[in-house]
Amino acid sequence: MNNTLNVSSTVPIKTTQISLTVADDATQDQLKAEFHKLTQSSESNAFWLGDLLLAIEARHGQKYALALAKTKFSYNKLKEFKSVCNRIPPASRNPAVSYTHHCDAINLTGDLDLAVKYIDLVERERLPVSQMRKLIKTDLNPRKDEEKVTIFVSKWKIIEDCLNTIEYNLPKVETERLDIQKDWFRSRINTLLELANNL
């Protein structure tokens, strides 16, 4: 990712590696020209497009910004760029971390402060996107692990109940009803084996 976009001094925008700002006196035509230039340039990045769309929308309205969306990027992708840039302002972005990390961090956490913590962790630990996603999901959704423990405990409770029932009924086995009792015990033991296999 380049640090700045090569623009002439007459163009009313300034870029850093992770942001784009627009001069207050930028005209609608200038913004339109810069937007189309960015969408065609191999130098541009998602932060620049998102910031430029936010600036265009703030000055000329959402309809005008949407009208510009006929580019090589899909409408949903441009909408994503704008959303991420709106939720993570330039001061909270980290130039050492990719746009995709920023995007996933804010989308998965839904909270700027929390997203920034994960983005900083990515820089320190050099985490790939997939590992960061997994970490966030694990941290924010501990219920899945709790559910596994609950299911495990519930299965052991069923096993314990079956064993108690067998132990209680064993002395009551009558000789003439032995075949019926054998079937009953066999079904309980099969239940225990099935549960044990699924633990």
MDTraj code that builds the backbone (N, CA, C; nanometers):
import mdtraj as md
import numpy as np

residues = "MET ASN ASN THR LEU ASN VAL SER SER THR VAL PRO ILE LYS THR THR GLN ILE SER LEU THR VAL ALA ASP ASP ALA THR GLN ASP GLN LEU LYS ALA GLU PHE HIS LYS LEU THR GLN SER SER GLU SER ASN ALA PHE TRP LEU GLY ASP LEU LEU LEU ALA ILE GLU ALA ARG HIS GLY GLN LYS TYR ALA LEU ALA LEU ALA LYS THR LYS PHE SER TYR ASN LYS LEU LYS GLU PHE LYS SER VAL CYS ASN ARG ILE PRO PRO ALA SER ARG ASN PRO ALA VAL SER TYR THR HIS HIS CYS ASP ALA ILE ASN LEU THR GLY ASP LEU ASP LEU ALA VAL LYS TYR ILE ASP LEU VAL GLU ARG GLU ARG LEU PRO VAL SER GLN MET ARG LYS LEU ILE LYS THR ASP LEU ASN PRO ARG LYS ASP GLU GLU LYS VAL THR ILE PHE VAL SER LYS TRP LYS ILE ILE GLU ASP CYS LEU ASN THR ILE GLU TYR ASN LEU PRO LYS VAL GLU THR GLU ARG LEU ASP ILE GLN LYS ASP TRP PHE ARG SER ARG ILE ASN THR LEU LEU GLU LEU ALA ASN ASN LEU".split()
xyz = np.array([
    [0.0846, -0.1185, 0.0000],
    [0.0000, 0.0000, 0.0000],
    [0.0887, 0.1243, 0.0000],
    [0.0602, 0.2159, -0.0912],
    [0.1397, 0.3380, -0.0974],
    [0.1008, 0.4335, 0.0135],
    [0.1947, 0.5205, 0.0510],
    [0.1668, 0.6165, 0.1572],
    [0.0788, 0.7308, 0.1096],
    [0.0995, 0.7733, -0.0135],
    [0.0203, 0.8842, -0.0661],
    [-0.0156, 0.8579, -0.2104],
    [-0.1184, 0.9267, -0.2559],
    [-0.1602, 0.9175, -0.3942],
    [-0.0908, 1.0274, -0.4721],
    [-0.0433, 0.9945, -0.5902],
    [0.0219, 1.0955, -0.6731],
    [-0.0841, 1.1843, -0.7369],
    [-0.1004, 1.3041, -0.6811],
    [-0.1984, 1.3990, -0.7341],
    [-0.1282, 1.5310, -0.7582],
    [-0.1859, 1.6080, -0.8486],
    [-0.1265, 1.7386, -0.8757],
    [-0.1658, 1.8369, -0.7675],
    [-0.0975, 1.9491, -0.7616],
    [-0.1237, 2.0470, -0.6561],
    [-0.2596, 2.1132, -0.6710],
    [-0.3222, 2.1003, -0.7890],
    [-0.4536, 2.1626, -0.8086],
    [-0.5668, 2.0749, -0.7575],
    [-0.5373, 1.9487, -0.7313],
    [-0.6423, 1.8572, -0.6849],
    [-0.6677, 1.8811, -0.5364],
    [-0.7971, 1.8974, -0.4987],
    [-0.8305, 1.9346, -0.3604],
    [-0.8362, 1.8185, -0.2618],
    [-0.7472, 1.7212, -0.2743],
    [-0.7458, 1.6114, -0.1773],
    [-0.6039, 1.5880, -0.1278],
    [-0.5957, 1.5349, -0.0059],
    [-0.4675, 1.4950, 0.0522],
    [-0.4846, 1.3542, 0.1057],
    [-0.3807, 1.2739, 0.0868],
    [-0.3887, 1.1352, 0.1333],
    [-0.2726, 1.0996, 0.2242],
    [-0.3006, 1.0063, 0.3127],
    [-0.1969, 0.9355, 0.3871],
    [-0.2180, 0.7888, 0.3513],
    [-0.1440, 0.7017, 0.4114],
    [-0.1588, 0.5596, 0.3822],
    [-0.2991, 0.5088, 0.4175],
    [-0.3606, 0.5709, 0.5190],
    [-0.4884, 0.5178, 0.5690],
    [-0.6013, 0.6203, 0.5708],
    [-0.5845, 0.7330, 0.5005],
    [-0.6924, 0.8317, 0.5019],
    [-0.6865, 0.9217, 0.3792],
    [-0.7974, 0.9863, 0.3549],
    [-0.8078, 1.0856, 0.2481],
    [-0.8911, 1.2012, 0.3010],
    [-0.8421, 1.3233, 0.2838],
    [-0.9188, 1.4418, 0.3233],
    [-0.9413, 1.5287, 0.2008],
    [-1.0540, 1.5965, 0.2016],
    [-1.0947, 1.6801, 0.0895],
    [-1.0976, 1.8258, 0.1342],
    [-1.0439, 1.9131, 0.0508],
    [-1.0449, 2.0564, 0.0812],
    [-1.1877, 2.1080, 0.0836],
    [-1.2120, 2.2078, 0.1679],
    [-1.3462, 2.2643, 0.1803],
    [-1.3970, 2.3257, 0.0503],
    [-1.3050, 2.3766, -0.0311],
    [-1.3479, 2.4445, -0.1537],
    [-1.3544, 2.3508, -0.2748],
    [-1.3486, 2.2208, -0.2530],
    [-1.3551, 2.1250, -0.3641],
    [-1.4902, 2.1325, -0.4327],
    [-1.4888, 2.1368, -0.5643],
    [-1.6146, 2.1445, -0.6397],
    [-1.6690, 2.0047, -0.6651],
    [-1.7940, 2.0008, -0.7042],
    [-1.8583, 1.8734, -0.7342],
    [-1.7861, 1.8028, -0.8494],
    [-1.7483, 1.8774, -0.9509],
    [-1.6779, 1.8187, -1.0656],
    [-1.5415, 1.7632, -1.0256],
    [-1.4725, 1.8347, -0.9398],
    [-1.3410, 1.7871, -0.8941],
    [-1.3545, 1.6558, -0.8163],
    [-1.4538, 1.6522, -0.7280],
    [-1.4745, 1.5311, -0.6481],
    [-1.5126, 1.4129, -0.7371],
    [-1.5978, 1.4396, -0.8354],
    [-1.6382, 1.3338, -0.9291],
    [-1.5163, 1.2816, -1.0051],
    [-1.4324, 1.3740, -1.0531],
    [-1.3125, 1.3352, -1.1286],
    [-1.2172, 1.2539, -1.0409],
    [-1.1993, 1.2971, -0.9160],
    [-1.1090, 1.2254, -0.8259],
    [-1.1633, 1.0872, -0.7911],
    [-1.2945, 1.0786, -0.7739],
    [-1.3548, 0.9501, -0.7426],
    [-1.3299, 0.8508, -0.8563],
    [-1.3560, 0.8936, -0.9781],
    [-1.3357, 0.8041, -1.0931],
    [-1.1877, 0.7697, -1.1106],
    [-1.1017, 0.8662, -1.0807],
    [-0.9570, 0.8397, -1.0891],
    [-0.9172, 0.7334, -0.9861],
    [-0.9682, 0.7474, -0.8659],
    [-0.9343, 0.6507, -0.7605],
    [-0.9851, 0.5106, -0.7922],
    [-1.1056, 0.5014, -0.8459],
    [-1.1615, 0.3684, -0.8731],
    [-1.0883, 0.2982, -0.9867],
    [-1.0175, 0.3743, -1.0694],
    [-0.9421, 0.3149, -1.1804],
    [-0.7947, 0.2929, -1.1469],
    [-0.7470, 0.3579, -1.0417],
    [-0.6044, 0.3558, -1.0109],
    [-0.5643, 0.2319, -0.9315],
    [-0.4499, 0.1759, -0.9656],
    [-0.3968, 0.0629, -0.8882],
    [-0.3338, 0.1112, -0.7575],
    [-0.3134, 0.2440, -0.7460],
    [-0.2529, 0.3013, -0.6252],
    [-0.3549, 0.3220, -0.5128],
    [-0.4817, 0.3276, -0.5501],
    [-0.5835, 0.3627, -0.4504],
    [-0.6077, 0.2485, -0.3529],
    [-0.6718, 0.2829, -0.2399],
    [-0.7068, 0.1795, -0.1429],
    [-0.8463, 0.2057, -0.0870],
    [-0.8959, 0.1097, -0.0126],
    [-1.0326, 0.1151, 0.0382],
    [-1.0557, 0.2339, 0.1308],
    [-0.9540, 0.2701, 0.2110],
    [-0.9699, 0.3842, 0.3007],
    [-0.9933, 0.5124, 0.2207],
    [-0.9184, 0.5310, 0.1131],
    [-0.9338, 0.6523, 0.0320],
    [-1.0723, 0.6590, -0.0309],
    [-1.1160, 0.5467, -0.0858],
    [-1.2483, 0.5454, -0.1491],
    [-1.3589, 0.5693, -0.0459],
    [-1.3459, 0.5059, 0.0694],
    [-1.4469, 0.5258, 0.1741],
    [-1.4510, 0.6688, 0.2228],
    [-1.3341, 0.7268, 0.2490],
    [-1.3297, 0.8667, 0.2949],
    [-1.3825, 0.9623, 0.1883],
    [-1.3487, 0.9359, 0.0612],
    [-1.3961, 1.0239, -0.0462],
    [-1.5472, 1.0136, -0.0615],
    [-1.6019, 0.8936, -0.0536],
    [-1.7481, 0.8780, -0.0605],
    [-1.8173, 0.9502, 0.0548],
    [-1.7589, 0.9426, 0.1740],
    [-1.8165, 1.0148, 0.2886],
    [-1.8150, 1.1654, 0.2639],
    [-1.7043, 1.2158, 0.2093],
    [-1.6925, 1.3594, 0.1809],
    [-1.7922, 1.4025, 0.0738],
    [-1.8059, 1.3219, -0.0306],
    [-1.9011, 1.3534, -0.1386],
    [-2.0432, 1.3534, -0.0846],
    [-2.0751, 1.2528, -0.0037],
    [-2.2101, 1.2439, 0.0529],
    [-2.2391, 1.3615, 0.1455],
    [-2.1403, 1.4019, 0.2251],
    [-2.1589, 1.5140, 0.3183],
    [-2.1833, 1.6455, 0.2434],
    [-2.1187, 1.6620, 0.1277],
    [-2.1312, 1.7874, 0.0529],
    [-2.2481, 1.7880, -0.0454],
    [-2.2728, 1.6734, -0.1086],
    [-2.3685, 1.6723, -0.2196],
    [-2.4834, 1.5733, -0.2031],
    [-2.4875, 1.5024, -0.0920],
    [-2.5989, 1.4125, -0.0647],
    [-2.5735, 1.2692, -0.1070],
    [-2.6533, 1.1824, -0.0507],
    [-2.6361, 1.0390, -0.0729],
    [-2.6676, 0.9999, -0.2168],
    [-2.7673, 1.0652, -0.2771],
    [-2.8054, 1.0282, -0.4137],
    [-2.6905, 1.0523, -0.5101],
    [-2.6204, 1.1614, -0.4917],
    [-2.5081, 1.1913, -0.5805],
    [-2.3958, 1.0889, -0.5604],
    [-2.3706, 1.0564, -0.4342],
    [-2.2671, 0.9566, -0.4042],
    [-2.3030, 0.8224, -0.4666],
    [-2.4322, 0.7856, -0.4624],
    [-2.4766, 0.6594, -0.5208],
    [-2.4637, 0.6611, -0.6727],
    [-2.4866, 0.7768, -0.7316],
    [-2.4770, 0.7894, -0.8777],
    [-2.3346, 0.7629, -0.9258],
    [-2.2378, 0.7892, -0.8401],
    [-2.0980, 0.7659, -0.8758],
    [-2.0583, 0.6190, -0.8653],
    [-2.1456, 0.5397, -0.8081],
    [-2.1097, 0.4018, -0.7737],
    [-2.0959, 0.3080, -0.8942],
    [-2.1105, 0.3597, -1.0149],
    [-2.0957, 0.2753, -1.1339],
    [-1.9477, 0.2646, -1.1688],
    [-1.8800, 0.1740, -1.1017],
    [-1.7357, 0.1568, -1.1185],
    [-1.7041, 0.0085, -1.1248],
    [-1.5751, -0.0242, -1.1261],
    [-1.5353, -0.1658, -1.1248],
    [-1.5684, -0.2311, -0.9908],
    [-1.5911, -0.1479, -0.8864],
    [-1.6303, -0.2008, -0.7562],
    [-1.7817, -0.2156, -0.7515],
    [-1.8283, -0.3185, -0.6850],
    [-1.9735, -0.3347, -0.6712],
    [-2.0274, -0.2283, -0.5764],
    [-2.1566, -0.2042, -0.5857],
    [-2.2218, -0.1073, -0.4972],
    [-2.2013, -0.1482, -0.3516],
    [-2.2155, -0.2788, -0.3227],
    [-2.2002, -0.3265, -0.1845],
    [-2.0584, -0.3066, -0.1321],
    [-1.9600, -0.3219, -0.2212],
    [-1.8209, -0.3035, -0.1789],
    [-1.7952, -0.1572, -0.1447],
    [-1.8455, -0.0661, -0.2274],
    [-1.8286, 0.0771, -0.1997],
    [-1.9016, 0.1157, -0.0707],
    [-2.0178, 0.0572, -0.0528],
    [-2.0950, 0.0823, 0.0699],
    [-2.0164, 0.0342, 0.1919],
    [-1.9496, -0.0801, 0.1777],
    [-1.8670, -0.1327, 0.2869],
    [-1.7510, -0.0378, 0.3169],
    [-1.6806, 0.0093, 0.2114],
    [-1.5686, 0.1026, 0.2312],
    [-1.6149, 0.2246, 0.3111],
    [-1.7277, 0.2787, 0.2690],
    [-1.7812, 0.3993, 0.3336],
    [-1.8201, 0.3715, 0.4790],
    [-1.8827, 0.2573, 0.5023],
    [-1.9267, 0.2216, 0.6369],
    [-1.8079, 0.2053, 0.7315],
    [-1.7040, 0.1344, 0.6858],
    [-1.5862, 0.1123, 0.7693],
    [-1.5185, 0.2452, 0.8013],
    [-1.5047, 0.3314, 0.6995],
    [-1.4402, 0.4618, 0.7217],
    [-1.5234, 0.5515, 0.8120],
    [-1.6534, 0.5376, 0.8045],
    [-1.7418, 0.6166, 0.8910],
    [-1.7304, 0.5711, 1.0363],
    [-1.7165, 0.4409, 1.0579],
    [-1.7124, 0.3862, 1.1941],
    [-1.5725, 0.3858, 1.2549],
    [-1.4703, 0.3882, 1.1687],
    [-1.3326, 0.3978, 1.2193],
    [-1.2700, 0.5242, 1.1606],
    [-1.2722, 0.6333, 1.2345],
    [-1.2147, 0.7583, 1.1832],
    [-1.0634, 0.7454, 1.1647],
    [-1.0053, 0.8318, 1.0816],
    [-0.8610, 0.8225, 1.0527],
    [-0.7721, 0.8147, 1.1768],
    [-0.8057, 0.8871, 1.2817],
    [-0.7223, 0.8877, 1.4028],
    [-0.7187, 0.7521, 1.4717],
    [-0.8176, 0.6675, 1.4451],
    [-0.8238, 0.5358, 1.5097],
    [-0.7703, 0.4235, 1.4212],
    [-0.7310, 0.4566, 1.3004],
    [-0.6792, 0.3555, 1.2081],
    [-0.5310, 0.3315, 1.2326],
    [-0.4875, 0.2126, 1.1959],
    [-0.3473, 0.1755, 1.2168],
    [-0.2827, 0.1454, 1.0814],
    [-0.1830, 0.2252, 1.0413],
    [-0.1213, 0.2052, 0.9096],
    [-0.0457, 0.0734, 0.8954],
    [-0.0151, 0.0094, 1.0066],
    [0.0577, -0.1177, 1.0012],
    [-0.0354, -0.2377, 0.9835],
    [-0.1660, -0.2100, 0.9830],
    [-0.2659, -0.3171, 0.9770],
    [-0.3531, -0.2975, 0.8523],
    [-0.3890, -0.4057, 0.7869],
    [-0.4627, -0.3975, 0.6609],
    [-0.6054, -0.3450, 0.6777],
    [-0.6598, -0.2994, 0.5665],
    [-0.8004, -0.2561, 0.5647],
    [-0.8910, -0.3719, 0.6050],
    [-0.8611, -0.4917, 0.5552],
    [-0.9461, -0.6076, 0.5852],
    [-0.9513, -0.6354, 0.7350],
    [-0.8384, -0.6208, 0.8040],
    [-0.8388, -0.6349, 0.9504],
    [-0.9322, -0.5308, 1.0130],
    [-0.9199, -0.4051, 0.9686],
    [-1.0048, -0.2986, 1.0221],
    [-1.1523, -0.3318, 0.9981],
    [-1.1818, -0.3725, 0.8760],
    [-1.3205, -0.4025, 0.8382],
    [-1.3785, -0.5133, 0.9257],
    [-1.3068, -0.6232, 0.9371],
    [-1.3579, -0.7353, 1.0170],
    [-1.3651, -0.7026, 1.1657],
    [-1.2678, -0.6278, 1.2145],
    [-1.2676, -0.5922, 1.3572],
    [-1.3912, -0.5101, 1.3925],
    [-1.4232, -0.4103, 1.3088],
    [-1.5394, -0.3252, 1.3408],
    [-1.6708, -0.3992, 1.3159],
    [-1.6747, -0.4827, 1.2130],
    [-1.7983, -0.5562, 1.1841],
    [-1.8277, -0.6637, 1.2883],
    [-1.7235, -0.7302, 1.3372],
    [-1.7448, -0.8371, 1.4350],
    [-1.7694, -0.7850, 1.5764],
    [-1.7042, -0.6734, 1.6115],
    [-1.7221, -0.6208, 1.7474],
    [-1.8366, -0.5208, 1.7557],
    [-1.8550, -0.4422, 1.6497],
    [-1.9586, -0.3394, 1.6511],
    [-1.9262, -0.2230, 1.7420],
    [-1.8027, -0.2159, 1.7898],
    [-1.7642, -0.1127, 1.8859],
    [-1.6248, -0.0610, 1.8500],
    [-1.6113, 0.0706, 1.8368],
    [-1.4843, 0.1294, 1.7945],
    [-1.3709, 0.0981, 1.8915],
    [-1.3921, 0.1206, 2.0211],
    [-1.2848, 0.0977, 2.1188],
    [-1.2378, -0.0475, 2.1180],
    [-1.3328, -0.1379, 2.1106],
    [-1.2990, -0.2802, 2.1084],
    [-1.2286, -0.3163, 1.9776],
    [-1.2772, -0.2629, 1.8670],
    [-1.2143, -0.2889, 1.7369],
    [-1.0701, -0.2412, 1.7373],
    [-1.0457, -0.1227, 1.7934],
    [-0.9101, -0.0665, 1.7984],
    [-0.8185, -0.1557, 1.8822],
    [-0.8706, -0.2114, 1.9913],
    [-0.7894, -0.3019, 2.0734],
    [-0.7449, -0.4241, 1.9933],
    [-0.8375, -0.4802, 1.9149],
    [-0.8016, -0.5960, 1.8330],
    [-0.7052, -0.5565, 1.7209],
    [-0.7258, -0.4389, 1.6633],
    [-0.6362, -0.3909, 1.5573],
    [-0.4945, -0.3729, 1.6127],
    [-0.4836, -0.3172, 1.7328],
    [-0.3518, -0.3028, 1.7969],
    [-0.2903, -0.4392, 1.8279],
    [-0.3744, -0.5331, 1.8690],
    [-0.3263, -0.6694, 1.8973],
    [-0.2733, -0.7350, 1.7693],
    [-0.3409, -0.7108, 1.6589],
    [-0.2963, -0.7639, 1.5297],
    [-0.1563, -0.7135, 1.4968],
    [-0.1337, -0.5849, 1.5223],
    [-0.0015, -0.5287, 1.4942],
    [0.1053, -0.5932, 1.5833],
    [0.0757, -0.6038, 1.7138],
    [0.1736, -0.6596, 1.8084],
    [0.2040, -0.8067, 1.7793],
    [0.0972, -0.8833, 1.7546],
    [0.1111, -1.0288, 1.7390],
    [0.1265, -1.0726, 1.5936],
    [0.1113, -0.9769, 1.5015],
    [0.1179, -1.0063, 1.3571],
    [0.0195, -1.1170, 1.3195],
    [-0.1039, -1.0991, 1.3607],
    [-0.2066, -1.2000, 1.3363],
    [-0.2622, -1.1881, 1.1949],
    [-0.2808, -1.2996, 1.1264],
    [-0.3518, -1.2938, 0.9982],
    [-0.5000, -1.2674, 1.0235],
    [-0.5710, -1.2290, 0.9196],
    [-0.7134, -1.1954, 0.9338],
    [-0.7919, -1.3120, 0.9925],
    [-0.7668, -1.4324, 0.9425],
    [-0.8438, -1.5488, 0.9895],
    [-0.8254, -1.5731, 1.1388],
    [-0.7046, -1.5538, 1.1880],
    [-0.6785, -1.5751, 1.3307],
    [-0.7445, -1.4661, 1.4140],
    [-0.7423, -1.3419, 1.3638],
    [-0.8093, -1.2337, 1.4364],
    [-0.9595, -1.2591, 1.4446],
    [-1.0183, -1.3018, 1.3325],
    [-1.1621, -1.3315, 1.3317],
    [-1.1959, -1.4378, 1.4361],
    [-1.1171, -1.5447, 1.4355],
    [-1.1418, -1.6544, 1.5297],
    [-1.1305, -1.6064, 1.6739],
    [-1.0300, -1.5249, 1.7002],
    [-1.0088, -1.4711, 1.8342],
    [-1.1273, -1.3856, 1.8792],
    [-1.1727, -1.2974, 1.7916],
    [-1.2864, -1.2105, 1.8259],
    [-1.4107, -1.2945, 1.8507],
    [-1.4372, -1.3886, 1.7624],
    [-1.5574, -1.4722, 1.7780],
    [-1.5535, -1.5512, 1.9079],
    [-1.4356, -1.6022, 1.9419],
    [-1.4211, -1.6777, 2.0670],
    [-1.4398, -1.5863, 2.1876],
    [-1.3786, -1.4676, 2.1819],
    [-1.3884, -1.3737, 2.2938],
    [-1.5301, -1.3226, 2.3140],
    [-1.5997, -1.2965, 2.2045],
    [-1.7322, -1.2346, 2.2138],
    [-1.8458, -1.3344, 2.2197],
    [-1.8175, -1.4622, 2.1910],
    [-1.9220, -1.5643, 2.1939],
    [-1.8822, -1.6821, 2.2814],
    [-1.8559, -1.6574, 2.4096],
    [-1.8147, -1.7686, 2.4964],
    [-1.9265, -1.8684, 2.5200],
    [-2.0484, -1.8341, 2.4828],
    [-2.1622, -1.9224, 2.5086],
    [-2.1469, -2.0565, 2.4384],
    [-2.0814, -2.0579, 2.3218],
    [-2.0658, -2.1845, 2.2503],
    [-1.9912, -2.2853, 2.3364],
    [-1.8840, -2.2402, 2.4019],
    [-1.8098, -2.3297, 2.4905],
    [-1.8944, -2.3686, 2.6114],
    [-1.9694, -2.2703, 2.6627],
    [-2.0568, -2.2991, 2.7770],
    [-2.1642, -2.3999, 2.7394],
    [-2.2185, -2.3878, 2.6159],
    [-2.3206, -2.4810, 2.5697],
    [-2.2641, -2.6222, 2.5609],
    [-2.1397, -2.6346, 2.5127],
    [-2.0770, -2.7667, 2.5042],
    [-2.0655, -2.8286, 2.6429],
    [-2.0248, -2.7486, 2.7427],
    [-2.0123, -2.7980, 2.8796],
    [-2.1488, -2.8390, 2.9327],
    [-2.2513, -2.7567, 2.9046],
    [-2.3871, -2.7867, 2.9507],
    [-2.4361, -2.9178, 2.8913],
    [-2.4137, -2.9369, 2.7609],
    [-2.4555, -3.0611, 2.6953],
    [-2.3816, -3.1797, 2.7564],
    [-2.2513, -3.1638, 2.7789],
    [-2.1696, -3.2695, 2.8383],
    [-2.2245, -3.3074, 2.9757],
    [-2.2502, -3.2071, 3.0592],
    [-2.3029, -3.2306, 3.1943],
    [-2.4404, -3.2957, 3.1863],
    [-2.5245, -3.2501, 3.0929],
    [-2.6587, -3.3077, 3.0782],
    [-2.6518, -3.4545, 3.0410],
    [-2.5589, -3.4897, 2.9510],
    [-2.5454, -3.6301, 2.9118],
    [-2.5007, -3.7163, 3.0299],
    [-2.4081, -3.6637, 3.1084],
    [-2.3633, -3.7395, 3.2252],
    [-2.4755, -3.7533, 3.3272],
    [-2.5615, -3.6551, 3.3347],
    [-2.6768, -3.6622, 3.4263],
    [-2.7709, -3.7745, 3.3815],
    [-2.7927, -3.7852, 3.2500],
    [-2.8782, -3.8922, 3.1973],
    [-2.8151, -4.0287, 3.2270],
    [-2.6839, -4.0388, 3.2052],
    [-2.6137, -4.1644, 3.2334],
    [-2.6276, -4.2009, 3.3812],
    [-2.6069, -4.1003, 3.4665],
    [-2.6170, -4.1241, 3.6106],
    [-2.7580, -4.1709, 3.6483],
    [-2.8598, -4.1082, 3.5909],
    [-2.9981, -4.1478, 3.6184],
    [-3.0249, -4.2918, 3.5733],
    [-2.9717, -4.3266, 3.4554],
    [-2.9897, -4.4642, 3.4054],
    [-2.9243, -4.5650, 3.4991],
    [-2.8013, -4.5357, 3.5418],
    [-2.7300, -4.6266, 3.6324],
    [-2.8040, -4.6410, 3.7651],
    [-2.8544, -4.5289, 3.8167],
    [-2.9296, -4.5336, 3.9427],
    [-3.0557, -4.6176, 3.9281],
    [-3.1227, -4.6039, 3.8138],
    [-3.2449, -4.6802, 3.7897],
    [-3.2139, -4.8298, 3.7815],
    [-3.1055, -4.8626, 3.7105],
    [-3.0656, -5.0038, 3.6992],
    [-3.0304, -5.0599, 3.8369],
    [-2.9508, -4.9831, 3.9123],
    [-2.9093, -5.0277, 4.0457],
    [-3.0300, -5.0464, 4.1379],
    [-3.1277, -4.9571, 4.1273],
    [-3.2470, -4.9642, 4.2117],
    [-3.3321, -5.0859, 4.1764],
    [-3.3405, -5.1155, 4.0460],
    [-3.4295, -5.2217, 4.0011],
    [-3.3666, -5.3600, 3.9993],
    [-3.2352, -5.3687, 4.0064],
    [-3.1667, -5.4971, 3.9970],
    [-3.2133, -5.5986, 4.1034],
    [-3.2244, -5.5587, 4.2293],
    [-3.2677, -5.6576, 4.3310],
    [-3.4118, -5.7039, 4.3115],
    [-3.4913, -5.6304, 4.2334],
    [-3.6325, -5.6628, 4.2185],
    [-3.6608, -5.7579, 4.1027],
    [-3.5538, -5.8016, 4.0354],
    [-3.5744, -5.8885, 3.9194],
    [-3.6363, -6.0204, 3.9648],
    [-3.7476, -6.0553, 3.9038],
    [-3.8149, -6.1811, 3.9342],
    [-3.7811, -6.2821, 3.8255],
    [-3.7698, -6.4085, 3.8657],
    [-3.7279, -6.5120, 3.7724],
    [-3.8217, -6.5226, 3.6539],
    [-3.9519, -6.5191, 3.6797],
    [-4.0479, -6.5364, 3.5697],
    [-4.0511, -6.4154, 3.4755],
    [-4.0025, -6.3025, 3.5228],
    [-4.0012, -6.1827, 3.4388],
    [-3.8599, -6.1502, 3.3918],
    [-3.7713, -6.2477, 3.3986],
    [-3.6312, -6.2240, 3.3690],
    [-3.6089, -6.1751, 3.2253],
    [-3.6817, -6.2346, 3.1297],
    [-3.6643, -6.1938, 2.9895],
    [-3.7037, -6.0480, 2.9690],
    [-3.8127, -6.0071, 3.0300],
    [-3.8583, -5.8673, 3.0193],
    [-3.7547, -5.7748, 3.0825],
    [-3.7042, -5.8143, 3.1973],
    [-3.6041, -5.7331, 3.2670],
    [-3.4751, -5.7231, 3.1854],
    [-3.4372, -5.8359, 3.1211],
    [-3.3168, -5.8331, 3.0386],
    [-3.3313, -5.7303, 2.9264],
    [-3.4469, -5.7297, 2.8634],
    [-3.4708, -5.6327, 2.7547],
    [-3.4648, -5.4896, 2.8073],
    [-3.5234, -5.4710, 2.9234],
    [-3.5242, -5.3361, 2.9833],
    [-3.3813, -5.2908, 3.0140],
    [-3.3010, -5.3802, 3.0765],
    [-3.1620, -5.3460, 3.1075],
    [-3.0807, -5.3223, 2.9788],
    [-3.1066, -5.4094, 2.8784],
    [-3.0346, -5.3962, 2.7527],
    [-3.0607, -5.2589, 2.6897],
    [-3.1862, -5.2140, 2.6942],
    [-3.2184, -5.0819, 2.6350],
    [-3.1498, -4.9684, 2.7114],
    [-3.1440, -4.9812, 2.8452],
    [-3.0765, -4.8793, 2.9261],
    [-2.9260, -4.8775, 2.8970],
    [-2.8674, -4.9960, 2.8842],
    [-2.7232, -5.0045, 2.8562],
    [-2.6930, -4.9472, 2.7174],
    [-2.7799, -4.9751, 2.6208],
    [-2.7612, -4.9185, 2.4865],
    [-2.7679, -4.7652, 2.4896],
    [-2.8592, -4.7147, 2.5700],
    [-2.8699, -4.5685, 2.5852],
    [-2.7410, -4.5118, 2.6414],
    [-2.6868, -4.5797, 2.7433],
    [-2.5614, -4.5367, 2.8043],
    [-2.4471, -4.5385, 2.7029],
    [-2.4410, -4.6446, 2.6229],
    [-2.3328, -4.6560, 2.5238],
    [-2.3427, -4.5470, 2.4179],
    [-2.4655, -4.5183, 2.3731],
    [-2.4855, -4.4130, 2.2731],
    [-2.4407, -4.2770, 2.3289],
    [-2.4809, -4.2497, 2.4518],
    [-2.4429, -4.1232, 2.5147],
    [-2.2916, -4.1143, 2.5342],
    [-2.2320, -4.2238, 2.5764],
    [-2.0875, -4.2242, 2.5976],
    [-2.0114, -4.2006, 2.4674],
    [-2.0631, -4.2567, 2.3592],
    [-1.9989, -4.2375, 2.2284],
    [-2.0080, -4.0937, 2.1785],
    [-2.1105, -4.0240, 2.2217],
    [-2.1311, -3.8848, 2.1749],
    [-2.0654, -3.7800, 2.2645],
    [-2.0014, -3.8218, 2.3706],
    [-1.9365, -3.7256, 2.4610],
    [-1.8119, -3.6688, 2.3963],
])
top = md.Topology()
chain = top.add_chain()
for i, resn in enumerate(residues, 1):
    res = top.add_residue(resn, chain, resSeq=i)
    for name in ("N", "CA", "C"):
        top.add_atom(name, md.element.get_by_symbol(name[0]), res)
traj = md.Trajectory(xyz[None], top)
